[in-house]
């Protein structure tokens, strides 16, 4: 009799919604969480309302259904890849539906959604007050108008990625400075209308920036970098200045003067930078610097690379490609280093004066190397390394000819 009573009791009659949510929260994998929703309609509803992330391809009708089902969604990815896009793609109408239906949204990825305009962003800025991260990279129709509304309506914005948005000007930076004081990450790569005065305006209000990418912003110079260095002295960890032709030694010296926690610096193609400032950089960031890209810095010589290798204790990745004045002498100072290098990536392509002997000196102090790029180094060949008896770490890939894929740590 007792067994009949037990068999008649359903788990749905015993457990409340909150208790079932507690069970769901203990499931580790996405697969297990999906299986939870297959038990019955009630469990599916709970699983749907608790879902936090979603990657989707949908028009307005489907988005409305998704909004009703995934009412607590926090992250929505509608990005398109360059090679696999769909027509008509995400539209301004879709963004209006998102703004109305996903009130809890904190992360929105619209990368390569090239059909959206300021009209759609006005809806986002007006409807998603909790938004913390927005990626509209390569949405080339966007201007200051729509992005300023986002800055005004999303005051808790922490990350904004605008790569390739060439119509953007300093007006966006003014809006961010005024409204988004918690901004930590800003990507402006290829935004050619951004200038020093815009960066100065930005950091008047946003003084906690950790990650700033102004790669290929040709109007950025020493004045802008000085402003960022001074205002974000304690927070700045990553600064990317690739092909910023107006950058010179003054920028590096201002970083060394104010910043103490810099971990990644990209100055490739900044041809006015020389040994004078790199020595200060190595001395200041001897404990923090992990990644340094200075390819095509044609005034860089042995002393710069030697300073970095000897003094920067935690350096993990270096690119000095096409620095034609660097020779084996850059590695001689390693003999005075007390500890092993933690270097994982070293790119030396087109450094014609470096030989197998220099690589041997490096390997004597580095057992952690994972990738070595020696393309177009005429004095470093596979046969030459074998003849010299060089022993590379087991995990190390040596790129002699360009046949290996490159790590993206220094991009």
MIDRENTI-661783 format. One record per residue: residue in one letter; x, z negated, y of N, C-alpha, C in turn. Coordinates in steps of 0.2 Angstrom, whole numbers, padded with zeros to 4 digits, always signed. Example, Ala and Ser with C-alpha at 12.3 -4.5 7.8 and 13.67 -1.06 7.14 Angstrom:
A+0066-0039-0028+0062-0039-0022+0066-0039-0016
S+0064-0035-0011+0068-0036-0005+0064-0039+0000
! end
This chain:
X+0004+0000-0006+0000+0000+0000+0004+0000+0006
X+0010-0004+0006+0014-0005+0012+0018+0002+0013
X+0019+0005+0008+0023+0012+0008+0018+0017+0011
X+0012+0017+0010+0007+0022+0013+0007+0021+0020
X+0007+0014+0022+0006+0013+0030+0013+0016+0033
X+0018+0015+0030+0025+0017+0033+0025+0025+0034
X+0022+0028+0028+0022+0035+0028+0018+0038+0034
X+0013+0034+0036+0008+0037+0041+0010+0036+0048
X+0016+0032+0049+0019+0031+0055+0023+0037+0057
X+0022+0040+0063+0027+0045+0065+0032+0043+0070
X+0038+0045+0070+0043+0043+0075+0040+0044+0082
X+0036+0049+0083+0033+0050+0090+0029+0045+0092
X+0026+0041+0087+0021+0036+0089+0025+0029+0090
X+0031+0029+0088+0036+0023+0089+0040+0023+0095
X+0043+0029+0096+0048+0029+0101+0045+0032+0108
X+0047+0029+0113+0045+0031+0120+0049+0037+0122
X+0047+0040+0128+0051+0046+0131+0058+0043+0133
X+0058+0037+0136+0065+0035+0138+0069+0033+0132
X+0066+0031+0126+0070+0030+0120+0073+0036+0117
X+0069+0041+0117+0071+0048+0115+0076+0051+0119
X+0076+0050+0126+0081+0052+0130+0087+0049+0129
X+0087+0042+0127+0093+0039+0126+0096+0042+0119
X+0092+0044+0114+0095+0047+0108+0098+0053+0110
X+0095+0057+0114+0098+0064+0117+0104+0063+0120
X+0105+0058+0124+0111+0057+0128+0117+0055+0124
X+0116+0053+0118+0121+0051+0113+0124+0057+0109
X+0120+0063+0110+0122+0069+0106+0128+0072+0110
X+0133+0073+0106+0139+0076+0110+0140+0083+0111
X+0138+0087+0106+0139+0095+0107+0132+0098+0109
X+0133+0104+0112+0127+0108+0115+0123+0110+0109
X+0126+0111+0103+0123+0113+0097+0118+0108+0094
X+0120+0102+0095+0116+0096+0092+0110+0095+0097
X+0111+0096+0104+0106+0095+0109+0101+0101+0108
X+0103+0107+0106+0098+0112+0105+0094+0111+0099
X+0097+0108+0094+0094+0106+0088+0088+0101+0089
X+0090+0096+0093+0085+0091+0095+0079+0094+0098
X+0079+0099+0102+0073+0102+0104+0069+0106+0099
X+0072+0107+0093+0068+0111+0088+0064+0107+0084
X+0064+0100+0085+0060+0096+0081+0052+0096+0082
X+0050+0097+0088+0043+0098+0090+0043+0099+0097
X+0037+0101+0100+0036+0102+0107+0038+0097+0111
X+0036+0091+0109+0038+0085+0114+0045+0084+0115
X+0049+0085+0109+0056+0084+0110+0059+0090+0113
X+0056+0096+0113+0059+0102+0116+0058+0101+0124
X+0052+0098+0126+0051+0097+0133+0056+0092+0136
X+0057+0086+0132+0062+0081+0134+0069+0084+0135
X+0071+0088+0130+0077+0092+0130+0078+0096+0136
X+0072+0100+0137+0073+0104+0143+0073+0101+0150
X+0069+0095+0150+0070+0092+0157+0076+0088+0158
X+0080+0087+0152+0086+0083+0153+0092+0088+0154
X+0091+0094+0153+0097+0099+0153+0099+0099+0160
X+0106+0099+0160+0109+0099+0167+0113+0106+0169
X+0115+0110+0164+0118+0116+0166+0114+0122+0162
X+0115+0128+0166+0112+0134+0163+0115+0140+0166
X+0117+0145+0161+0119+0151+0163+0114+0156+0162
X+0112+0160+0167+0106+0164+0166+0107+0171+0169
X+0103+0176+0167+0102+0182+0170+0094+0183+0170
X+0091+0182+0176+0084+0182+0176+0081+0185+0183
X+0075+0187+0183+0072+0189+0190+0067+0183+0192
X+0064+0185+0197+0060+0179+0200+0055+0176+0195
X+0051+0180+0191+0046+0178+0187+0049+0173+0181
X+0055+0175+0178+0058+0171+0173+0061+0165+0177
X+0064+0165+0183+0067+0160+0186+0061+0154+0188
X+0055+0156+0189+0050+0152+0190+0048+0148+0184
X+0048+0151+0178+0047+0148+0172+0053+0143+0170
X+0059+0145+0172+0064+0141+0170+0064+0135+0175
X+0062+0135+0181+0062+0130+0186+0057+0125+0183
X+0051+0127+0180+0046+0123+0178+0048+0119+0171
X+0052+0122+0167+0055+0119+0161+0061+0115+0162
X+0066+0117+0166+0072+0113+0167+0072+0110+0174
X+0067+0105+0175+0066+0102+0181+0072+0098+0184
X+0076+0096+0180+0082+0092+0182+0088+0095+0182
X+0088+0102+0182+0094+0106+0182+0099+0104+0188
X+0105+0104+0186+0110+0102+0192+0115+0108+0193
X+0116+0112+0188+0121+0117+0188+0118+0124+0186
X+0118+0129+0190+0115+0136+0188+0120+0141+0190
X+0122+0145+0185+0127+0150+0185+0123+0157+0184
X+0123+0161+0190+0120+0167+0190+0125+0173+0191
X+0132+0171+0190+0137+0175+0192+0137+0182+0188
X+0140+0187+0191+0141+0193+0187+0148+0195+0187
X+0151+0198+0181+0157+0200+0180+0158+0207+0184
X+0164+0208+0185+0165+0215+0189+0164+0220+0184
X+0166+0219+0177+0165+0225+0172+0158+0225+0169
X+0154+0219+0169+0147+0219+0166+0142+0217+0171
X+0140+0221+0175+0134+0219+0180+0128+0222+0178
X+0122+0219+0180+0116+0222+0179+0112+0224+0185
X+0107+0229+0185+0104+0231+0190+0097+0228+0190
X+0094+0226+0196+0097+0226+0202+0101+0220+0204
X+0102+0215+0199+0106+0209+0200+0102+0204+0203
X+0105+0199+0206+0102+0193+0209+0100+0196+0216
X+0094+0195+0218+0092+0197+0225+0090+0191+0229
X+0088+0192+0235+0086+0187+0240+0080+0184+0238
X+0075+0187+0234+0069+0184+0232+0071+0179+0226
X+0076+0181+0222+0078+0176+0217+0081+0170+0220
X+0084+0170+0226+0087+0164+0229+0081+0160+0232
X+0076+0163+0234+0070+0160+0237+0067+0155+0231
X+0066+0158+0226+0063+0155+0220+0068+0149+0218
X+0074+0150+0218+0079+0145+0216+0079+0139+0221
X+0078+0141+0228+0078+0135+0233+0071+0131+0232
X+0066+0135+0230+0059+0131+0229+0059+0127+0223
X+0062+0130+0218+0061+0127+0211+0066+0122+0208
X+0072+0123+0211+0077+0118+0208+0080+0113+0213
X+0076+0109+0214+0077+0104+0220+0083+0099+0218
X+0085+0098+0212+0091+0094+0210+0097+0098+0210
X+0097+0104+0211+0103+0108+0210+0109+0106+0214
X+0115+0105+0211+0121+0103+0214+0126+0109+0214
X+0126+0113+0209+0131+0118+0208+0128+0125+0207
X+0130+0130+0212+0127+0136+0211+0132+0141+0212
X+0133+0146+0206+0138+0151+0206+0134+0158+0207
X+0136+0161+0212+0133+0168+0213+0139+0173+0214
X+0144+0172+0211+0150+0176+0211+0148+0183+0209
X+0150+0188+0213+0149+0195+0212+0142+0197+0212
X+0137+0193+0215+0130+0195+0216+0130+0199+0222
X+0132+0205+0222+0133+0209+0228+0127+0211+0232
X+0121+0210+0229+0115+0212+0232+0112+0207+0237
X+0114+0201+0237+0111+0195+0241+0114+0196+0248
X+0110+0194+0253+0111+0194+0260+0110+0187+0263
X+0111+0187+0270+0110+0181+0274+0103+0178+0273
X+0098+0183+0272+0091+0180+0271+0091+0175+0265
X+0094+0177+0259+0094+0173+0253+0098+0166+0254
X+0103+0167+0258+0107+0161+0259+0103+0156+0264
X+0099+0159+0269+0095+0154+0273+0090+0150+0269
X+0087+0153+0264+0083+0150+0259+0087+0144+0255
X+0093+0146+0253+0097+0141+0249+0098+0135+0254
X+0101+0136+0260+0102+0131+0265+0096+0127+0267
X+0090+0130+0267+0084+0126+0269+0081+0122+0263
X+0083+0124+0257+0079+0121+0251+0083+0117+0247
X+0090+0118+0247+0094+0114+0242+0099+0109+0246
X+0096+0104+0248+0099+0099+0252+0105+0095+0248
X+0104+0095+0241+0109+0091+0237+0114+0095+0235
X+0115+0102+0237+0120+0106+0234+0127+0104+0236
X+0131+0104+0231+0138+0101+0232+0144+0107+0231
X+0142+0112+0228+0146+0117+0226+0143+0124+0226
X+0146+0129+0230+0143+0136+0231+0149+0141+0230
X+0148+0146+0226+0153+0151+0225+0149+0158+0226
X+0151+0161+0232+0148+0167+0234+0153+0172+0234
X+0159+0172+0231+0164+0176+0231+0162+0183+0229
X+0165+0188+0233+0163+0195+0233+0156+0197+0234
X+0152+0193+0238+0146+0194+0240+0147+0197+0247
X+0148+0203+0248+0151+0206+0254+0146+0207+0259
X+0140+0206+0258+0135+0207+0264+0134+0201+0268
X+0137+0195+0266+0136+0189+0269+0140+0188+0275
X+0137+0185+0280+0140+0184+0287+0140+0177+0289
X+0142+0175+0295+0142+0168+0297+0135+0166+0298
X+0130+0170+0299+0123+0168+0300+0120+0164+0294
X+0121+0167+0288+0118+0164+0282+0122+0158+0280
X+0129+0158+0280+0133+0153+0278+0133+0147+0283
X+0131+0148+0289+0131+0143+0294+0124+0139+0292
X+0119+0142+0290+0113+0138+0288+0114+0134+0282
X+0118+0137+0277+0120+0133+0271+0124+0127+0273
X+0129+0127+0278+0133+0122+0280+0128+0117+0284
X+0123+0119+0288+0119+0114+0291+0114+0111+0287
X+0112+0114+0281+0107+0111+0277+0110+0107+0271
X+0116+0109+0269+0119+0106+0263+0125+0101+0266
X+0123+0096+0268+0128+0092+0272+0133+0088+0267
X+0131+0088+0260+0136+0085+0255+0140+0090+0252
X+0141+0096+0255+0144+0102+0251+0152+0100+0250
X+0154+0100+0244+0161+0098+0243+0165+0104+0242
X+0163+0110+0239+0166+0116+0237+0163+0122+0239
X+0166+0126+0243+0164+0133+0245+0169+0138+0244
X+0167+0143+0240+0171+0149+0238+0169+0155+0241
X+0173+0158+0246+0171+0164+0249+0176+0170+0248
X+0179+0170+0243+0184+0176+0241+0181+0183+0243
X+0184+0187+0247+0182+0194+0248+0176+0194+0252
X+0174+0189+0256+0168+0190+0260+0171+0192+0267
X+0172+0198+0268+0176+0200+0274+0173+0200+0281
X+0166+0199+0281+0163+0198+0287+0163+0191+0290
X+0165+0187+0286+0165+0180+0288+0171+0179+0294
X+0169+0175+0299+0174+0173+0304+0174+0166+0305
X+0178+0164+0311+0179+0157+0312+0172+0153+0313
X+0167+0156+0314+0160+0153+0315+0158+0149+0309
X+0160+0151+0303+0158+0147+0297+0162+0141+0297
X+0168+0141+0299+0173+0135+0299+0170+0130+0304
X+0168+0132+0310+0165+0128+0315+0159+0124+0312
X+0154+0128+0308+0149+0125+0306+0150+0120+0300
X+0155+0121+0296+0158+0117+0291+0160+0110+0294
X+0164+0111+0299+0167+0106+0303+0162+0101+0305
X+0157+0104+0308+0152+0100+0311+0147+0096+0306
X+0146+0099+0300+0141+0097+0296+0143+0094+0289
X+0149+0097+0287+0151+0096+0280+0157+0092+0280
X+0157+0085+0282+0163+0081+0282+0166+0079+0275
X+0162+0080+0270+0165+0079+0263+0168+0085+0260
X+0169+0090+0263+0172+0096+0260+0179+0095+0257
X+0180+0097+0251+0186+0096+0248+0190+0102+0246
X+0186+0107+0244+0189+0114+0242+0186+0119+0246
X+0190+0124+0249+0188+0129+0253+0192+0135+0251
X+0189+0141+0248+0193+0147+0247+0191+0152+0251
X+0195+0155+0255+0194+0160+0260+0198+0166+0259
X+0200+0167+0253+0205+0173+0251+0202+0180+0253
X+0206+0183+0257+0204+0190+0259+0199+0190+0265
X+0198+0184+0268+0194+0184+0274+0198+0185+0280
X+0199+0191+0282+0204+0193+0286+0202+0192+0294
X+0196+0189+0295+0194+0188+0302+0195+0180+0303
X+0198+0176+0298+0199+0169+0300+0206+0169+0303
X+0206+0164+0308+0212+0164+0312+0215+0156+0312
X+0220+0155+0316+0223+0148+0317+0218+0144+0320
X+0215+0147+0325+0210+0142+0329+0204+0140+0324
X+0202+0144+0320+0197+0143+0315+0199+0137+0310
X+0205+0137+0308+0208+0132+0304+0208+0125+0308
X+0210+0126+0314+0211+0120+0318+0204+0117+0319
X+0199+0121+0320+0192+0118+0321+0189+0115+0315
X+0191+0119+0309+0189+0116+0303+0191+0109+0301
X+0197+0108+0302+0200+0101+0300+0199+0096+0306
X+0196+0098+0311+0194+0093+0316+0188+0088+0313
X+0184+0091+0309+0179+0087+0305+0180+0086+0298
X+0183+0091+0295+0184+0091+0287+0191+0089+0286
X+0193+0082+0286+0199+0079+0285+0201+0077+0278
X+0197+0079+0273+0198+0077+0266+0199+0083+0262
X+0201+0088+0265+0202+0094+0260+0208+0093+0256
X+0206+0095+0249+0212+0094+0244+0214+0101+0242
X+0210+0106+0242+0212+0113+0240+0210+0118+0245
X+0215+0122+0248+0214+0127+0253+0217+0133+0251
X+0213+0138+0250+0216+0145+0248+0214+0150+0254
X+0220+0152+0258+0219+0157+0263+0224+0163+0261
X+0224+0164+0254+0228+0170+0252+0226+0176+0256
X+0230+0180+0258+0229+0187+0261+0225+0186+0267
X+0225+0181+0270+0222+0180+0277+0227+0181+0282
X+0228+0188+0284+0234+0190+0288+0234+0187+0295
X+0229+0184+0297+0229+0181+0304+0231+0174+0304
X+0232+0171+0299+0234+0164+0298+0242+0163+0299
X+0244+0159+0304+0251+0158+0305+0253+0150+0305
X+0258+0149+0308+0261+0142+0308+0257+0137+0312
X+0253+0139+0317+0249+0134+0320+0243+0132+0316
X+0240+0136+0312+0235+0134+0308+0237+0129+0302
X+0243+0131+0299+0246+0127+0294+0248+0120+0297
X+0250+0120+0303+0252+0113+0306+0246+0109+0307
X+0240+0112+0309+0234+0108+0310+0231+0105+0303
X+0232+0110+0298+0229+0107+0292+0234+0102+0289
X+0240+0103+0290+0245+0098+0287+0244+0091+0290
X+0243+0091+0297+0242+0085+0301+0236+0081+0299
X+0230+0085+0299+0224+0082+0298+0222+0080+0291
X+0225+0084+0286+0224+0082+0279+0230+0080+0275
X+0234+0076+0279+0240+0074+0276+0240+0070+0270
X+0235+0066+0269+0234+0062+0263+0230+0065+0257
X+0226+0070+0259+0222+0073+0254+0224+0079+0251
X+0228+0084+0255+0230+0090+0253+0234+0090+0247
X+0232+0094+0241+0236+0095+0235+0238+0102+0234
X+0233+0106+0236+0235+0114+0234+0234+0118+0241
X+0239+0122+0242+0238+0126+0248+0241+0133+0246
X+0237+0138+0247+0238+0145+0245+0239+0149+0251
X+0245+0152+0252+0246+0157+0258+0249+0163+0256
X+0247+0166+0250+0250+0172+0248+0249+0178+0253
X+0254+0181+0254+0254+0187+0259+0252+0186+0266
X+0253+0180+0268+0251+0178+0275+0258+0179+0279
X+0258+0185+0282+0265+0187+0285+0267+0183+0291
X+0262+0180+0294+0264+0176+0300+0267+0169+0299
X+0267+0167+0292+0269+0161+0290+0277+0161+0290
X+0280+0156+0293+0287+0155+0293+0289+0148+0291
X+0296+0146+0293+0299+0140+0291+0295+0134+0294
X+0292+0135+0300+0288+0130+0304+0282+0127+0299
X+0279+0132+0296+0274+0129+0291+0276+0125+0286
X+0282+0127+0283+0284+0123+0277+0287+0116+0280
X+0290+0116+0286+0292+0110+0289+0287+0105+0291
X+0281+0108+0293+0275+0104+0295+0272+0101+0289
X+0272+0104+0283+0270+0102+0277+0274+0096+0275
X+0281+0097+0275+0286+0092+0273+0285+0086+0278
X+0283+0087+0284+0283+0081+0289+0277+0077+0288
X+0271+0080+0286+0265+0076+0286+0262+0075+0279
X+0263+0079+0275+0259+0079+0268+0264+0075+0263
X+0261+0071+0259+0265+0068+0254+0263+0069+0247
X+0257+0072+0246+0255+0073+0239+0254+0080+0237
X+0257+0085+0240+0256+0092+0238+0259+0093+0231
X+0254+0097+0227+0256+0098+0220+0257+0106+0219
X+0253+0110+0223+0254+0117+0222+0254+0120+0229
X+0260+0125+0229+0261+0129+0235+0262+0136+0233
X+0258+0140+0236+0259+0147+0235+0261+0151+0242
X+0267+0153+0242+0270+0156+0248+0273+0163+0247
X+0271+0166+0241+0273+0173+0239+0272+0178+0245
X+0277+0182+0246+0276+0187+0251+0277+0185+0258
X+0278+0178+0259+0279+0176+0266+0287+0177+0268
X+0288+0182+0270+0295+0184+0270+0299+0181+0276
X+0296+0177+0280+0300+0174+0285+0302+0167+0283
X+0301+0165+0277+0303+0158+0275+0310+0159+0272
X+0314+0154+0273+0321+0154+0271+0323+0147+0268
X+0329+0147+0266+0332+0141+0263+0331+0135+0267
X+0332+0136+0274+0331+0130+0278+0325+0126+0277
X+0320+0128+0276+0314+0124+0275+0312+0122+0268
X+0315+0126+0263+0314+0124+0256+0317+0118+0254
X+0323+0117+0257+0327+0111+0255+0323+0105+0258
X+0320+0105+0263+0315+0099+0266+0309+0099+0261
X+0306+0104+0259+0301+0104+0254+0303+0100+0248
X+0308+0102+0245+0311+0099+0239+0312+0091+0240
X+0314+0089+0245+0316+0082+0247+0309+0078+0247
X+0305+0081+0251+0298+0077+0252+0294+0077+0246
X+0293+0082+0242+0289+0083+0237+0292+0082+0230
X+0298+0078+0230+0301+0077+0224+0297+0074+0218
X+0292+0070+0220+0288+0067+0214+0282+0071+0213
X+0279+0075+0218+0272+0077+0217+0272+0085+0216
X+0277+0089+0218+0276+0096+0217+0277+0098+0210
X+0272+0102+0208+0271+0104+0201+0272+0112+0201
X+0269+0116+0205+0268+0123+0205+0271+0126+0212
X+0276+0131+0211+0278+0134+0217+0279+0141+0216
X+0276+0145+0220+0276+0152+0220+0279+0155+0226
X+0285+0158+0226+0289+0161+0232+0292+0168+0230
X+0288+0172+0226+0290+0178+0225+0290+0182+0231
X+0295+0187+0232+0295+0192+0238+0297+0188+0244
X+0299+0182+0244+0302+0178+0250+0310+0180+0250
X+0311+0186+0253+0317+0189+0253+0323+0185+0256
X+0322+0180+0260+0327+0176+0263+0329+0170+0258
X+0326+0169+0253+0327+0164+0248+0333+0165+0244
X+0338+0160+0243+0344+0161+0239+0345+0156+0234
X+0351+0155+0232+0352+0150+0226+0351+0143+0228
X+0352+0141+0235+0351+0135+0237+0344+0132+0236
X+0339+0137+0237+0332+0135+0237+0330+0133+0230
X+0332+0138+0225+0330+0137+0218+0333+0131+0215
X+0340+0130+0217+0344+0124+0215+0340+0118+0217
X+0338+0117+0224+0335+0111+0226+0329+0109+0222
X+0325+0114+0221+0319+0113+0218+0320+0111+0210
X+0325+0114+0207+0326+0112+0200+0329+0105+0199
X+0333+0104+0204+0337+0097+0204+0333+0091+0206
X+0329+0092+0212+0326+0087+0215+0318+0086+0213
X+0315+0091+0211+0308+0090+0210+0307+0088+0202
X+0305+0082+0201+0305+0079+0195+0300+0082+0190
X+0294+0083+0193+0288+0085+0189+0287+0093+0190
X+0291+0097+0192+0290+0104+0193+0288+0107+0186
X+0283+0111+0186+0280+0114+0180+0280+0122+0180
X+0280+0125+0186+0279+0132+0186+0283+0134+0193
X+0287+0139+0192+0290+0142+0198+0290+0150+0197
X+0289+0153+0203+0289+0161+0203+0294+0163+0209
X+0300+0165+0207+0304+0168+0212+0306+0176+0211
X+0301+0179+0208+0301+0186+0207+0303+0190+0213
X+0308+0195+0213+0310+0199+0218+0314+0196+0224
X+0316+0190+0222+0321+0186+0227+0328+0188+0225
X+0330+0194+0228+0336+0198+0225+0342+0194+0226
X+0342+0189+0231+0349+0185+0232+0350+0180+0227
X+0345+0178+0223+0346+0173+0218+0351+0175+0212
X+0356+0170+0211+0360+0172+0205+0361+0166+0200
X+0365+0167+0196+0366+0161+0191+0368+0155+0194
X+0371+0155+0200+0373+0149+0203+0367+0144+0205
X+0361+0147+0205+0355+0142+0206+0354+0137+0201
X+0357+0139+0195+0356+0134+0189+0362+0129+0188
X+0367+0130+0192+0373+0126+0190+0372+0119+0192
X+0368+0117+0197+0366+0110+0199+0363+0107+0193
X+0360+0110+0188+0356+0106+0183+0360+0102+0179
X+0367+0103+0179+0371+0098+0175+0371+0091+0178
X+0370+0091+0185+0370+0084+0188+0363+0081+0187
X+0358+0084+0184+0351+0081+0183+0351+0076+0178
X+0349+0070+0179+0349+0065+0174+0344+0066+0168
X+0338+0069+0170+0333+0070+0165+0331+0077+0164
X+0328+0078+0158+0326+0085+0156+0321+0088+0161
X+0321+0094+0162+0316+0098+0166+0309+0098+0162
X+0304+0097+0166+0297+0098+0163+0294+0105+0164
X+0299+0109+0166+0297+0116+0168+0293+0120+0162
X+0288+0123+0163+0284+0126+0158+0284+0134+0159
X+0284+0136+0165+0283+0143+0167+0289+0145+0172
X+0293+0150+0171+0298+0152+0176+0297+0160+0176
X+0296+0162+0182+0296+0170+0183+0301+0172+0187
X+0305+0176+0184+0312+0179+0187+0312+0186+0188
X+0306+0190+0187+0306+0197+0187+0309+0200+0193
X+0313+0205+0192+0317+0209+0197+0322+0205+0201
X+0325+0200+0198+0330+0196+0200+0336+0199+0197
X+0339+0204+0200+0344+0208+0196+0351+0204+0196
X+0352+0199+0199+0359+0196+0199+0359+0190+0194
X+0353+0188+0191+0353+0183+0186+0355+0186+0179
X+0359+0182+0176+0362+0185+0169+0360+0180+0163
X+0361+0182+0158+0360+0178+0152+0364+0171+0152
X+0369+0171+0156+0373+0165+0157+0369+0160+0161
X+0365+0162+0166+0361+0158+0170+0355+0155+0165
X+0352+0159+0161+0347+0157+0157+0349+0152+0152
X+0355+0152+0150+0358+0147+0145+0359+0141+0149
X+0361+0141+0155+0362+0134+0159+0355+0131+0159
X+0350+0135+0160+0343+0132+0161+0341+0129+0155
X+0342+0133+0149+0339+0130+0143+0343+0124+0140
X+0349+0123+0143+0352+0116+0141+0348+0110+0144
X+0345+0111+0149+0341+0106+0152+0333+0106+0152
X+0331+0111+0148+0324+0112+0148+0322+0114+0141
X+0318+0110+0138+0315+0111+0131+0308+0112+0131
X+0305+0112+0137+0297+0112+0137+0295+0119+0139
X+0300+0124+0140+0298+0131+0143+0293+0134+0138
X+0287+0137+0141+0282+0140+0137+0282+0148+0139
X+0284+0149+0145+0284+0157+0147+0290+0158+0152
X+0293+0163+0150+0299+0165+0154+0298+0173+0156
X+0298+0175+0162+0297+0182+0164+0304+0184+0167
X+0307+0189+0163+0313+0192+0165+0312+0200+0165
X+0306+0202+0167+0305+0209+0167+0310+0212+0173
X+0313+0218+0172+0317+0221+0177+0323+0217+0179
X+0325+0213+0175+0331+0209+0176+0337+0213+0171
X+0340+0218+0174+0344+0222+0170+0350+0218+0166
X+0352+0212+0168+0357+0209+0164+0354+0204+0159
X+0348+0204+0159+0344+0199+0154+0340+0204+0149
X+0343+0205+0143+0339+0208+0138+0338+0204+0131
X+0334+0206+0127+0333+0203+0121+0339+0203+0117
X+0342+0209+0116+0349+0209+0113+0354+0205+0115
X+0354+0204+0122+0359+0200+0125+0358+0193+0124
X+0352+0191+0124+0351+0184+0123+0352+0182+0116
X+0351+0186+0111+0352+0185+0104+0360+0185+0103
X+0364+0189+0106+0371+0190+0106+0374+0183+0108
X+0371+0180+0114+0374+0174+0117+0372+0168+0113
X+0367+0169+0108+0365+0163+0104+0360+0159+0107
X+0357+0161+0112+0352+0157+0116+0346+0155+0111
X+0344+0148+0112+0339+0146+0108+0333+0144+0112
X+0328+0148+0112+0322+0146+0116+0318+0141+0112
X+0314+0137+0116+0309+0133+0113+0304+0137+0108
X+0302+0133+0103+0298+0137+0098+0291+0140+0101
X+0289+0136+0106+0282+0138+0109+0284+0143+0115
X+0290+0145+0117+0291+0149+0122+0290+0157+0121
X+0287+0160+0126+0286+0167+0126+0290+0170+0131
X+0295+0175+0129+0299+0178+0134+0297+0185+0135
X+0295+0186+0141+0293+0193+0143+0298+0197+0146
X+0301+0202+0141+0306+0206+0143+0304+0213+0146
X+0298+0215+0144+0296+0222+0145+0289+0222+0149
X+0285+0217+0149+0279+0217+0152+0273+0217+0147
X+0275+0216+0141+0270+0217+0135+0266+0211+0134
X+0268+0205+0138+0264+0199+0137+0260+0197+0142
X+0254+0194+0141+0250+0192+0146+0253+0186+0150
X+0251+0186+0157+0254+0181+0161+0250+0175+0162
X+0253+0169+0162+0248+0163+0163+0246+0163+0171
X+0240+0161+0172+0237+0161+0178+0238+0155+0183
X+0243+0151+0181+0244+0145+0185+0247+0146+0192
X+0250+0152+0193+0253+0153+0200+0249+0159+0203
X+0243+0160+0201+0239+0165+0205+0236+0163+0211
! end
